[in-house]
């Protein structure tokens, strides 16, 4: 065996071990705490959400379940469609459905009004079950 042949074997092996180690480190760094307090799995919805009818002060401080609640400012509103601006300045289009609950009762979202939207993601679209306006 000559020196070149040994390096040709060891170099790919060392690179493979390095990639394997880096992938493991990245995977372990991505472990996150579940922000939900009620349900025990990531895709379960806290049943207490059905009883929230008014603005919660914790939302103003950024304390909410980011998997099932969106908090921001109303950009525009039309039947079955609401555009919301997030604190980061992103614009999200929310689909409303028959049966979406608006709180307070009878309220119509106005541009610039703070809003919390309870729902779920479906094929890249957030579907609203409940809309709570800051009032």
Protein Blocks (a to p, Z undefined) as FASTA:
>chain_A
ZZklmmmmmmmmmmmmmmmmmmmmmmmmmpccdfbfkbmcfkbccfklmmpcbdcfklmn
opacfklpccdddfbdcehiacdddfkopacdddddehiacddehiacdehiacdddddd
eehiacdfbdcddZZ
